[in-house]
Amino acid sequence: LEPPHEAKNLVKIREAVNLLEHPVYNIEDTIDSINFREMDLLGVCLTKHATDSIKVCVDTHTCKQIAEGYKGYSVLQVKIDRAAPYKCRTGEKMCFLEVSDKSYSLTNVVAFADTYKEYIHLLTQNNLVFISGKLGDKGSFIINKVYNIYG
């Protein structure tokens, strides 16, 4: 005898619940795991930005607001996409950076020699940091402090 229609549905529901309670693979995707898979498979993150996984948020502005010309003091939560140290005429090193958040990419960011010397360990490619500073007269965002996002 075949079970009644309702019983078949109940069996299917129990199987679905069991599968959800005991999945055959990890169904809890984190932002970091999604980003890693997209970067690995596609070469670009489409779903989320790397900074979306950061739980603490003390940023005051976005990269887009800076690009649109906000000239006041700002704290930005960013991923360092490129860091290019440069040796000055004085022999000291400074650094030109490209940074991004989920709103925009800034390609003209500068850490002058004193700042770069102090924060060289944080100003590395693919690092997630808070940078504070302001837009300079020549259009570059000038960093005066760097904070480690993870404390």
Disulfide bonds with the S-S distance in Angstrom:
none
